[in-house]
Amino acid sequence: MIQPLRIVNKTFLYILLSALACIFVFPFLWMVLASLKTNMQIFAIPPIIFPKPIIWKNYSIVWENVPLARFYINSIFVSSTVAASQVITSAMAAYVFARLQFPKKHLIFIVYLGVMMIPSQVTVIPLFIICRKIGIIDTYGALILPFLAYPYGAFLLRQFFLSIPSDLEDAARVDGYPRMAILFRIVMPLSKPALITLGLLTFMFTWNSFFWPLVSTNTTEHYTVQVGLAMLKDQLHMAGDWSTLMAGTVISTIPILIFFIFTQKNLIKGFSLSGLKY
Amino acid sequence: MREKRSLEKKHQTSPLRREDFITGIICLSPSLLIVIIFVIFPILFSLGISFFDWRIITQEKPFVGLANYVKMFTNPEFWNALKNTALYTLGVVPVGAAISLGLALLLNRNIRFSGFFRTAFFLPVITSTIAVAIVWLWIYNDHNGLLNIILRAVGMKPVTWLTSSKTALLSVIIMSIWKNAGYHMVIFLAGLQSIPESFYEAATLAGAGPFQKFRYITWPMLVPATLFVLVTNTIFSFQVFGPIYTMTGGGPVRSTTVIVYHLYVRAFEFQEMGYASAAAWVVFLLLIAMTFLQFRLSGKEKIL
């Protein structure tokens, strides 16, 4: 009696999960489909689901008219510089918090924790004024310099460092290794998974940030993908040119989705870590 | 254990401690320098600016005391923005948490392809807000958007999702829940997986049904994860900007003007940096109050 009921239950579960998966995936397919239609096809009544014929030229139009490659290079350069720098500065700070005898380190750590909770809107206006004053508005400097370090990484890595046994470090100290060498030769290699996770999270976060790049850049030369996309939308939405807009959105989205598929294990783990370690 | 080790260290010879101090300075200064210049100083600076009539273009920036705050609290646009932000947060946070918990419970069992489903639910999290907002702008399109095509196909009247002040905010709320459900699901999943299997086994032996197991084991054990989801999502929702900027521009008739959008317009279109800083501080204080309240209500004051 129980067995058939279980199978029905399982089947129902799979159907439910598949339906839900459709809700989460279909908008992406819908975007791709729209990018392969003409605007005529898009607004046809009755609606056409699959493009017929398939229109590829939206992609060449958007690629030729909008410096998407430039936005891409900007985003990759900014995000990877910020991510690499945050991993290193965070590991160094976390090492002090986790292992060294340093005056007032607990106080500094508590300040770091407090700072993390402050919404970025509080700092964005003074940040703008400061960057204007030192003349780095609309340069890579504005996009990178303020984010070379951030408390979150130091917090995350401190927790991780505390969880690794210090035997190896103690042995190295007995052998007369300096602290600095221990950090770079022992602690950091041992923490590789945590460092990768932090790097990926920071990369994603920087890649997707919008408010600050929007206010701190004002020429296409320094637009990131997000700002470029928003500007593209401003132009094409008014004109009702959905097919070209969708092609631009696809181009800006697909690479990050591919990046995600290759790194998803680490990334999802990192995202779930961000919740647990509180 | 750690206590003991630090006690031992106190007795170590001073050259080692001096090495710690020097290494500490070298290791901490890059991080500390950046955080002080670009985070801590701006926080204080921001509070200062809120007492001035601060415009980027003019040389003179007169001190105006509390005038910016008075102007803000007597400005109906500010209250409207606050109301919209509260509605948005109330819409996104509880419903989003419930949906994410449901997804996590569905995936937290021995099923095939669970990795595939998890990836599918996570796709919108990875995609940038702007790209997602543009896609949904198209899904919500009055004429041939996906939703209205479906509505018409099942014989219902199409809805003017984003072009009516009655439904615009709701539409943005739905999109935001969709976008972030996967993230919160992963947090809940991690919470679920940290519950020892033995608890459920003991409950089964005691004759507990699935509902009782959820009520007396899963639910209480998930309090930290739930709290994290509620607190962080409240903080994020209060700062919503990207979807509003891209999808509605605050309209129609200011029905989706949230507080950060209001702040953005005032600071970067009207150059009223003082007024906008005052608004930012009000957001900040409200967030502190709400976070505190959420910890209080859950009885977990000491969790941080």
Interface residues (C-beta under 8 A of the other chain):
Chain A: K10 L13 Y14 L16 L17 L20 A21 I23 F24 V25 F26 P27 F28 W30 M31 A34 I42 F43 A44 I45 P47 I88 T89 S90 M92 A93 Y95 V96 L100 Q101 F102 P103 K105 I108 V111 Y112 L113 V115 M117 I118 P119 S120 Q121 V122 T123 V124 I125 P126 L127 F128 I129 I130 R132 L145 P146 F147 L148 A149 Y150 P151 A154 S166 P178 R179 M180 L183 M204 W207 N208 F210 F211 L214 V215 V225 Q226 L229 A230 K233 H237 W242 L245 M246 T249 S252 T253 I256 L257 F260 I261 Q264 L267 I268 F271 S272 L273 S274 G275 L276 Y278
Chain B: R5 S6 K9 R17 E19 D20 F21 T23 G24 I26 C27 L28 P30 S31 L32 L33 I34 V35 I37 F38 V39 I40 F41 P42 I43 F45 S46 I49 I56 L103 L106 L107 I111 F116 F117 R118 T119 A120 F121 F122 L123 P124 V125 I126 T127 S128 T129 I130 A131 V132 I134 V135 W136 L137 W138 I139 N141 H143 N144 L146 I149 W178 A181 G182 Y183 V186 I187 L189 A190 G191 S194 P224 A225 F228 V229 T232 I235 F238 Q239 F241 G242 Y245 T246 V260 L263 Y264 A267 F268 M273 A276 S277 A280 W281 V283 F284 L287 I288 T291 I303 L304
